[in-house]
Amino acid sequence: MNEVLTAQRNLTALFEPTSVAVVGASNDLSKWGGDVSARLLKAEHRRRVYLVNGRGGEVLGRPAYPSLCQLPESPELVILAMPGQLLEAVVDDCATTGVKAVVAVTAMLGEMGGEGKAREARAVARLRAAGAVLVGPNCLGVADTGSELNAVAFLDVRPGPVGLISQSGGFGEELNLRLAEFGLGFSRFITIGNQADLDVATILRSFKGHEPTRAVVVYAEELRDGLGFVHAAHELVSSGTPVVLLAPGRSEASSRVAQTHTGSLTSDSDAVDAACRAAGVVRVNTQREAAETLVALLMSPMPGGRRVAVVSDGGGPGAICADIASLAGLSVAKFSRETQARLKAVLPENAECKNPIDFAAATYDPEAYERVIGVVADSGEIDAIVASGVIGFWGARFPERTELVEKERESLLRMSESVKQKGIPLLASTPESCPIVQELRDGHLTLYRDVESAVTTLARLVPPSGRPVGLPPVPAVKKALDAEGYWIARAAVAAAGVPMTAARRVCLGDAGTRAQAVESTLAAAHGIGYPVVLKAAGILHKSDVGGVILDLGNDEDLTEATKDLWERLSDDARDLAVEKMISLLEGVELLLGCRWDSRFGPLVTVAIGGIYTEILADTQTALAPVDGHGAFQMLQGLRGFRLLEGARGRPKLDIVAAAEALSALSRFSAGHPEVATVEVNPLLVQPQGAVGLDARLVLASSTEGDASDS
C-alpha cells in the first residue's frame, strides 16, 4: 500500500462517529443486520442511529429508510450487512452522500475471486475517490468501547486495555473469552476481513497516542504492507505500547527464488519473524499464547534477560518447572553463597535454598512467598521469577481461617507491589479456586492456571540480543545489473566487500578445442599457484552435476580434470573457472544469502553448513541491510555459533570478518532491487579472515512469470 496514503487517512469516523447507519437492518436478531442494529441502538445516547431497509416501514421499533439517500443527514459511519451484489450501488450512495467510513460485513466478494474481487476493487476506488475509508468486506465488524460503539455482530465486546486487529472474526471471539478469564477486555476491536482498503499497517498506526490502548494484538493471514507494519509496530513499541502478532502459515518460499539455496532456506514465516525482531513485536502461535502473552505484557515488567529463579512449595513441582524453563530457552540461575545464606535465614532448616527453591516445610507460613521472593528479587542474580505451587494456599484450602487468609492476602499484595517496583517480572501459577486470584491480578501479579503457561510466556517475552531497530536504512539504489552469471556474481559481491578466492576465467567460445582448454587452464593454474579447483562456471548448480573438481595439485591432475569436464558437460564446460584451492580443515562453512520479499523488501540470511546447509537448517534471517553489530548478532543466533568460537580444541575463527562479509552482502542486496537473490556459498570462516568460495545471483527479470511471494 502507498505509505503516504497509509499515513494520511483519518479514522476518527470509524471509531468515534457522531452518527451511524445500518444498511440491511432487520427485525430478525439472528441476522447480522438485526444483531448489529440492536447493539448500536443501545448507545443512542452517544450518537444518532439510522436503520436502512429497502422495504422501509419499521425495524426494531424505529422508522426504517429505503436508502441512504433518504436519511435526514449524511451518517459518518455506515455498516453494510446486505448481499455482496448490492455493494457497488450502496457504496455509490455512501460516496454521494458524504459518508466518511464504511464497515462491510458483507461477504462473497474478494475472497471468492473473479467478479467478486473486481466488484470489491471498484467499490474501494469509489470510496477512496470520495475521501472515505472501508473496513472489510467479509468482516465481523468494529467496536470502540470508549465511545460505546459496538458494531460487531453476535459478540459482547468486553471493555479493557487491549486493541485488536484481526482478519478472523473467530479469533476475536475466542480472544474475547480468554481475556475475560483474566478480567481483561478491549479498547478497540477491529476485524478487517479482506483488507480491501484499510489493512493491518494503516489501522495499527491509528493506535499511536490512543490512551485507552495499552497493548495491541494482531491476527493476520497476510501482512500486505509488511514495511508499513514494521514501521507502525516499531513506533508503538518504542512509545511503550507492546504489540503481539499471530500470523499463521508456514508456507514454502516462493518458486521465484528456488534457483538459489537461499530460496529453499527462507520462508514466509522467516520473513515475518525477521520483521517482528526488527519492530520488537512478540510473535505467538495460538489463541491461548496470545491471551497469556497479553496478560504478562499488561501486568509485568519485561525481563532483561534469560536468568530465571524458580520458587516452589514442593520439590517435584520445582524440578518440573526448572525443566520446562530450560526447554523454553531460559537459564535456571545459580545462586551465590550469599544469596543462599540469605534464603536460609528466612526458611526452615530443611528447605532447599539452591535454584529451584523448595520451601515445602514453610508452606503453611502465609508470608513464605513474600520473604523468599524478596530475597531473590534483591539478589541481582536473576532477570525474572517463576513461582510454582499454590499461591494463596490458605484462601484456597482453608477459607474459614479468616485471620490467616487475610494475612496471606496482604503479604501477597505487598510482594506483588515490591517486585513491580524493582522491575522484576514475577509469573506464577495457582488454581482458580483461590478466592483472591482476581484481586492479585488487579494488583499486577501475573497468575496462570498452570506453571507451563507461566514459563513459556516468560520465555516469549525475553527480548533477543540488542534493541529493536525498526526499518533499517536502505541505501540509495546503485547502478542496476542487467546480466547474471557466475563471473558477474563474483565480481559484484567482491566489489561490495565480500572477499573471494583468486580465480581466472577460461572461456574459449564455440570454436575452442579440448586441447586449447587444457592449455588455458594450465596457464591459469600457473598464474594462481597449485593446488587449484576447476569449475564449470556456466552451470548454476555446479556440484549437482559434478561440475566442481577439487584439490588439483599439478599439471597432470588439472589436464585430466579439464578433459573430463569437456567431454561430460559439452558446451557448458567451455566456460571454466580455475580457482585457488583453500583447505576447509581449519574453517567453518557458512551460506550468506539475500532475497527481495514483495512485502518486507530485502532479507538477509546466514546459515551453517556449506553443502549441508539444507540438511542442518541452522539459519538466521533479518531485514536488510544489517550493520556489523547486527550481523554479529545473527551469527550468535546460530546453533552452530560455538563452532566459530572454537569447539573441541579447534582454533577460534574470525567472527568479525564473517560479520563484515554478511553485512556487506546485505548492503549490496538492499541497493540492488533488480537482484531477486544473491548468495555466497560457502563463505569459509578461517582463524584469520573469511573468504567466499562461490557466488551466484538471479535477476528479478529472470523470474518474471514465476509465483510471487505468498
Secondary structure, DSSP 4 states (H G I P E B T S, - for coil): --HHHHHH---HHHHS-SEEEEET--S-TTSHHHHHHHHHHTTTTTSEEEEE-TT-SEETTEEEESSGGGSSS--SEEEE-S-GGGHHHHHHHHHHHT--EEEE---SSGGG-HHHHHHHHHHHHHHHHTT-EEE-SS--EEEETTTTEEEETT--PPEEEEEEEES-HHHHHHHHHHHHTTT--EEEEEE-TT-SSS-HHHHHHHTTT-TT-SEEEEE-S--SSHHHHHHHHHHHHHTT--EEEE----PPPPGGGTTSHHHHH--HHHHHHHHHHHHTPEEESSHHHHHHHHHHHHHSPPPSSSEEEEEESSHHHHHHHHHHHHHTT-EEPPPPHHHHHHHHHHS-TTSB-SSSEE-GGGTT-TTHHHHHHHHHHHSSS-SEEEEES-TTHHHHH-TT-HHHHHHHHHHHHHHHHHHHHHT--EEEE--TT-TTHHHHHHTT-EEESSHHHHHHHHHHHSPPSS----SPPPPPP-SPP---SHHHHHHHHHHHT--B--EEEEE--TT--HHHHHHHHHHHHHHH-SSEEEEETT-SSTGGGT-EEEEE-SHHHHHHHHHHHHHHHGGGGGEEEEEE----TTSEEEEEEEEEETTTEEEEEEEE-GGGHHHH--EEEEESP--HHHHHHHHHTSTTHHHHH--TTPPPP-HHHHHHHHHHHHHHHHT-TTEEEEEEEEEEE-SS-EEES-EEEEEGGGGTTSPPP-
